[in-house]
């Protein structure tokens, strides 16, 4: 089950859409609705250390991801921009420009040379960071809010926006073929599933929604129901929009609502 650390709740200085925790450099990143990527000190009440921005347009950052030494953001103008913060430069090292007028909502690094991105129209694409080119494409029914990958099952976890039928989905997809393994519709009642994350070193994942709740799921390939819900609880009156596990301590889950950062123990 999950246990909330009440003393660790931090109110954010400005509304944030997404977060990324990097234990290797002791940093916490947030992306806001003005297109600013902010580097924080996670130990000192999220003190701002540095900020990055691409272009003049105030475009919302939907997701943040690390690919090798690059930190990438996806924006609602479809652009994916990548910075190498070791250089301390303000300009991104790589920029992927959209082919169509579609919002880039989510992404995840597959290896040091590839990232997978999800778009508002349900498009799923793998990009090569060396050539800035798209390699493989697939389309889901609705916009893709978050993406994660599992080294254990070699699968992709995708969560989607709520559909006109008032259902949002959790999709488990084979990483190499893009074949759908399982689709869980209505996993969170009548709301968008903003984020899904595989539990480090385990055959399970968590999901969070616009209702302010977090669910945990076990994966069992031998059963007809590939993923089974084992836990659900509410933590916020506002939507919980992003989550990240502590890589050095995989029992610690950082969850972020639109106005607060929570630390939850996954036991």
Secondary structure, DSSP 8 states (H G I E B T S, - for coil): -EEE-GGG-EE-SS-EEEEEEETTTTEEEEEETTSEEEEEETTTTTEEEEEEE-SS----EEEEEEETTEEEEEETTS-EEEE-GGGT-SS-SEEE--SSS--EEEEEEEETTEEEEEETTSEEEEEETTTTEEEEEEE-SS-EEEEEEETTTTEEEEEE---TTS--EEEEEETTT--EEEEEETSSTTS-EEEEEE-TTSSEEEEEETTSEEEEEEE-TTSSSSEEEEEEEE--SS-EEEEEE-SSSTTEEEEEESSEEEEEEE-
